[in-house]
Amino acid sequence: MAKRSKRRRGNPDFRHRVPGPLPSVAEIEAELTALLTPALFAPRQLERRDPRNPERRIRLRARILTLPVMVALVVSLVWRRLGSSAEVPRVIVQEGLRWVSPLPVSEQAIAKRLAPLPASALAAVFADVSARFQAQPPPPLPGLERWTAVRARFPRIALVAGSTLEAVRKKTQPLHAQPGLVWAGRGMAMVEAFTQRPLWPLYTEDAAANDKRFAPEILAAVPLGGLLIFALGFFSFLWVDDFTAQQKYFVSRRRQNTAYRTPQILSASPYYRDELIEVGLHHSPPCRHPLRRVSVLWRGQWYRSLTNVLDPASLSARDICELYRRRWRIADAFLVTKRVRDLASLWKASAHGVQLHLYATFLFYLVLLNVCQQVAQSLNAPLARIAVEMVFRAFYH
């Protein structure tokens, strides 16, 4: 009797993989070099905090492994799918990395430079590159024509969501002693609603952190008059009041058990309903500003969206429903960064290493999306129909 094969169970993101370095692709290397030019790092200096005086910063000496070299190294860990930092010396000695010529460095030297490399330096580089993309005019992609007027009214339309980073590999002795999985923390990302470009990522070591703890940073990242789309888990009366008070806008959902009353019905039919409501009637403190609820009947079920854009001329009921449907596009961003770009297979067990991996992943994700937009333009197809994973797998060819 043939022996039955054992069925593999569990989340495929957790499965251990040992990839070899991917071959270099000249076009992608040129794209990365254009974005991460060494001139971008000229005004920045590698520095770290003095352990004896946290207010004082110690400037590190510029040696062979300078900041441009270290950024090329960290991004290459993601782009070339190097299994660990131990793979870097062999690659950098034989062929170099992007703008870095081949260097005779050891694994110990790289480890010593990675340890004091501040994650804030990589975060600043990501902010500069992201700002450069945002300054560019929106790509003329099919399917976005009907959103021209809406995009003109709001300086930014973005999605926000959080995701738990998966278990780190137990390579060190302290981690081996811990039972079960060792979670790497929780990440938060904001992406543009139509281009899916990441605007910024945030990180906390607490894997069980509630998304609402990021509320101040999220609200500060929304410009005046901007529109943010978020899930029900973020909803709170104080937060939606802050949006209205700061002249910022949102699209979300309302909790089912929230008491409300309807002072005005804007429009209604058997299949949809657009109304102004007041929520938090029995809550202390209540929601101080009126909100607008749009309800749509679809296949026998009512779907309800909530916003503080009260004028239907600024944002129609159809626009509100379709914008909230786009909230799921951020799930695609996490899918690509975690599974395709190996953010689920972390190569560092420390919070510092996780942050470096997070920023490097989103840096390369910006380049990957830029290539996807070029593919969409050449095919004259909507960006939503371009599979990011398939574009990445086609790089070699």
MOBELJO-V653132 format. One record per residue. N is the residue number from 0. RES is the residue in one small letter. PSI is psi in whole degrees, -180 to 180 (NA if undefined). Layout:
n=N res=RES psi=PSI
n=N res=RES psi=PSI
This chain:
n=0 res=m psi=128
n=1 res=a psi=140
n=2 res=k psi=129
n=3 res=r psi=136
n=4 res=s psi=142
n=5 res=k psi=129
n=6 res=r psi=134
n=7 res=r psi=128
n=8 res=r psi=172
n=9 res=g psi=176
n=10 res=n psi=126
n=11 res=p psi=-20
n=12 res=d psi=-23
n=13 res=f psi=-12
n=14 res=r psi=133
n=15 res=h psi=130
n=16 res=r psi=145
n=17 res=v psi=82
n=18 res=p psi=151
n=19 res=g psi=164
n=20 res=p psi=133
n=21 res=l psi=151
n=22 res=p psi=152
n=23 res=s psi=144
n=24 res=v psi=120
n=25 res=a psi=-41
n=26 res=e psi=-41
n=27 res=i psi=-37
n=28 res=e psi=-41
n=29 res=a psi=-38
n=30 res=e psi=-44
n=31 res=l psi=-40
n=32 res=t psi=-38
n=33 res=a psi=-34
n=34 res=l psi=-44
n=35 res=l psi=59
n=36 res=t psi=148
n=37 res=p psi=-27
n=38 res=a psi=-25
n=39 res=l psi=-27
n=40 res=f psi=-1
n=41 res=a psi=-46
n=42 res=p psi=0
n=43 res=r psi=146
n=44 res=q psi=141
n=45 res=l psi=128
n=46 res=e psi=163
n=47 res=r psi=165
n=48 res=r psi=144
n=49 res=d psi=121
n=50 res=p psi=-25
n=51 res=r psi=-23
n=52 res=n psi=95
n=53 res=p psi=-24
n=54 res=e psi=-18
n=55 res=r psi=139
n=56 res=r psi=138
n=57 res=i psi=123
n=58 res=r psi=129
n=59 res=l psi=148
n=60 res=r psi=141
n=61 res=a psi=105
n=62 res=r psi=-152
n=63 res=i psi=-44
n=64 res=l psi=75
n=65 res=t psi=180
n=66 res=l psi=-46
n=67 res=p psi=-38
n=68 res=v psi=-42
n=69 res=m psi=-37
n=70 res=v psi=-43
n=71 res=a psi=-38
n=72 res=l psi=-49
n=73 res=v psi=-43
n=74 res=v psi=-35
n=75 res=s psi=-29
n=76 res=l psi=-32
n=77 res=v psi=-50
n=78 res=w psi=-46
n=79 res=r psi=1
n=80 res=r psi=46
n=81 res=l psi=130
n=82 res=g psi=-31
n=83 res=s psi=174
n=84 res=s psi=-17
n=85 res=a psi=-22
n=86 res=e psi=-21
n=87 res=v psi=-47
n=88 res=p psi=-39
n=89 res=r psi=-39
n=90 res=v psi=-45
n=91 res=i psi=-28
n=92 res=v psi=-39
n=93 res=q psi=-42
n=94 res=e psi=-9
n=95 res=g psi=180
n=96 res=l psi=111
n=97 res=r psi=-116
n=98 res=w psi=1
n=99 res=v psi=122
n=100 res=s psi=162
n=101 res=p psi=131
n=102 res=l psi=138
n=103 res=p psi=87
n=104 res=v psi=158
n=105 res=s psi=165
n=106 res=e psi=-36
n=107 res=q psi=-40
n=108 res=a psi=-41
n=109 res=i psi=-42
n=110 res=a psi=-39
n=111 res=k psi=-30
n=112 res=r psi=-31
n=113 res=l psi=-35
n=114 res=a psi=-49
n=115 res=p psi=-1
n=116 res=l psi=113
n=117 res=p psi=135
n=118 res=a psi=-26
n=119 res=s psi=-32
n=120 res=a psi=-43
n=121 res=l psi=-34
n=122 res=a psi=-39
n=123 res=a psi=-39
n=124 res=v psi=-44
n=125 res=f psi=-42
n=126 res=a psi=-41
n=127 res=d psi=-45
n=128 res=v psi=-41
n=129 res=s psi=-41
n=130 res=a psi=-35
n=131 res=r psi=-40
n=132 res=f psi=-41
n=133 res=q psi=-29
n=134 res=a psi=-17
n=135 res=q psi=148
n=136 res=p psi=149
n=137 res=p psi=141
n=138 res=p psi=141
n=139 res=p psi=75
n=140 res=l psi=146
n=141 res=p psi=146
n=142 res=g psi=-11
n=143 res=l psi=0
n=144 res=e psi=-40
n=145 res=r psi=-13
n=146 res=w psi=6
n=147 res=t psi=-46
n=148 res=a psi=-40
n=149 res=v psi=-43
n=150 res=r psi=-27
n=151 res=a psi=-29
n=152 res=r psi=-32
n=153 res=f psi=124
n=154 res=p psi=-23
n=155 res=r psi=134
n=156 res=i psi=115
n=157 res=a psi=161
n=158 res=l psi=149
n=159 res=v psi=142
n=160 res=a psi=161
n=161 res=g psi=159
n=162 res=s psi=139
n=163 res=t psi=127
n=164 res=l psi=140
n=165 res=e psi=179
n=166 res=a psi=137
n=167 res=v psi=159
n=168 res=r psi=137
n=169 res=k psi=76
n=170 res=k psi=-27
n=171 res=t psi=158
n=172 res=q psi=-43
n=173 res=p psi=-35
n=174 res=l psi=-33
n=175 res=h psi=-30
n=176 res=a psi=-16
n=177 res=q psi=131
n=178 res=p psi=152
n=179 res=g psi=-162
n=180 res=l psi=149
n=181 res=v psi=107
n=182 res=w psi=147
n=183 res=a psi=3
n=184 res=g psi=-164
n=185 res=r psi=135
n=186 res=g psi=152
n=187 res=m psi=137
n=188 res=a psi=145
n=189 res=m psi=128
n=190 res=v psi=155
n=191 res=e psi=143
n=192 res=a psi=-31
n=193 res=f psi=-36
n=194 res=t psi=-13
n=195 res=q psi=13
n=196 res=r psi=131
n=197 res=p psi=135
n=198 res=l psi=-42
n=199 res=w psi=149
n=200 res=p psi=150
n=201 res=l psi=163
n=202 res=y psi=143
n=203 res=t psi=146
n=204 res=e psi=-19
n=205 res=d psi=106
n=206 res=a psi=-23
n=207 res=a psi=15
n=208 res=a psi=140
n=209 res=n psi=143
n=210 res=d psi=-23
n=211 res=k psi=-18
n=212 res=r psi=-19
n=213 res=f psi=3
n=214 res=a psi=-47
n=215 res=p psi=-43
n=216 res=e psi=-38
n=217 res=i psi=-47
n=218 res=l psi=-37
n=219 res=a psi=-27
n=220 res=a psi=-14
n=221 res=v psi=122
n=222 res=p psi=167
n=223 res=l psi=125
n=224 res=g psi=2
n=225 res=g psi=163
n=226 res=l psi=126
n=227 res=l psi=137
n=228 res=i psi=122
n=229 res=f psi=164
n=230 res=a psi=175
n=231 res=l psi=-28
n=232 res=g psi=-21
n=233 res=f psi=-17
n=234 res=f psi=131
n=235 res=s psi=152
n=236 res=f psi=-43
n=237 res=l psi=-39
n=238 res=w psi=-45
n=239 res=v psi=-29
n=240 res=d psi=-37
n=241 res=d psi=-37
n=242 res=f psi=-49
n=243 res=t psi=-41
n=244 res=a psi=-33
n=245 res=q psi=12
n=246 res=q psi=45
n=247 res=k psi=160
n=248 res=y psi=159
n=249 res=f psi=163
n=250 res=v psi=126
n=251 res=s psi=-154
n=252 res=r psi=166
n=253 res=r psi=141
n=254 res=r psi=144
n=255 res=q psi=-34
n=256 res=n psi=12
n=257 res=t psi=125
n=258 res=a psi=143
n=259 res=y psi=165
n=260 res=r psi=157
n=261 res=t psi=98
n=262 res=p psi=-22
n=263 res=q psi=135
n=264 res=i psi=118
n=265 res=l psi=-44
n=266 res=s psi=156
n=267 res=a psi=153
n=268 res=s psi=175
n=269 res=p psi=-16
n=270 res=y psi=-12
n=271 res=y psi=163
n=272 res=r psi=129
n=273 res=d psi=118
n=274 res=e psi=156
n=275 res=l psi=133
n=276 res=i psi=160
n=277 res=e psi=124
n=278 res=v psi=164
n=279 res=g psi=39
n=280 res=l psi=-35
n=281 res=h psi=24
n=282 res=h psi=148
n=283 res=s psi=113
n=284 res=p psi=152
n=285 res=p psi=174
n=286 res=c psi=121
n=287 res=r psi=-18
n=288 res=h psi=144
n=289 res=p psi=154
n=290 res=l psi=170
n=291 res=r psi=130
n=292 res=r psi=131
n=293 res=v psi=123
n=294 res=s psi=134
n=295 res=v psi=133
n=296 res=l psi=120
n=297 res=w psi=116
n=298 res=r psi=47
n=299 res=g psi=5
n=300 res=q psi=138
n=301 res=w psi=131
n=302 res=y psi=128
n=303 res=r psi=131
n=304 res=s psi=153
n=305 res=l psi=141
n=306 res=t psi=163
n=307 res=n psi=11
n=308 res=v psi=99
n=309 res=l psi=-20
n=310 res=d psi=116
n=311 res=p psi=-22
n=312 res=a psi=-27
n=313 res=s psi=-36
n=314 res=l psi=111
n=315 res=s psi=166
n=316 res=a psi=-38
n=317 res=r psi=-41
n=318 res=d psi=-41
n=319 res=i psi=-45
n=320 res=c psi=-43
n=321 res=e psi=-33
n=322 res=l psi=-40
n=323 res=y psi=-33
n=324 res=r psi=-32
n=325 res=r psi=-11
n=326 res=r psi=-28
n=327 res=w psi=-12
n=328 res=r psi=-27
n=329 res=i psi=-25
n=330 res=a psi=-34
n=331 res=d psi=-37
n=332 res=a psi=-44
n=333 res=f psi=-35
n=334 res=l psi=-46
n=335 res=v psi=-46
n=336 res=t psi=-32
n=337 res=k psi=-41
n=338 res=r psi=-49
n=339 res=v psi=-41
n=340 res=r psi=16
n=341 res=d psi=25
n=342 res=l psi=-17
n=343 res=a psi=-7
n=344 res=s psi=76
n=345 res=l psi=141
n=346 res=w psi=5
n=347 res=k psi=138
n=348 res=a psi=-9
n=349 res=s psi=158
n=350 res=a psi=-35
n=351 res=h psi=-46
n=352 res=g psi=-36
n=353 res=v psi=-41
n=354 res=q psi=-41
n=355 res=l psi=-44
n=356 res=h psi=-40
n=357 res=l psi=-50
n=358 res=y psi=-39
n=359 res=a psi=-40
n=360 res=t psi=-45
n=361 res=f psi=-27
n=362 res=l psi=-48
n=363 res=f psi=-31
n=364 res=y psi=-35
n=365 res=l psi=-45
n=366 res=v psi=-42
n=367 res=l psi=-42
n=368 res=l psi=-34
n=369 res=n psi=-40
n=370 res=v psi=-39
n=371 res=c psi=-37
n=372 res=q psi=-38
n=373 res=q psi=-39
n=374 res=v psi=-44
n=375 res=a psi=-40
n=376 res=q psi=-41
n=377 res=s psi=-32
n=378 res=l psi=-7
n=379 res=n psi=48
n=380 res=a psi=153
n=381 res=p psi=148
n=382 res=l psi=-32
n=383 res=a psi=-20
n=384 res=r psi=-2
n=385 res=i psi=119
n=386 res=a psi=113
n=387 res=v psi=-40
n=388 res=e psi=-41
n=389 res=m psi=-34
n=390 res=v psi=-43
n=391 res=f psi=-43
n=392 res=r psi=-19
n=393 res=a psi=-3
n=394 res=f psi=-42
n=395 res=y psi=-32
n=396 res=h psi=NA
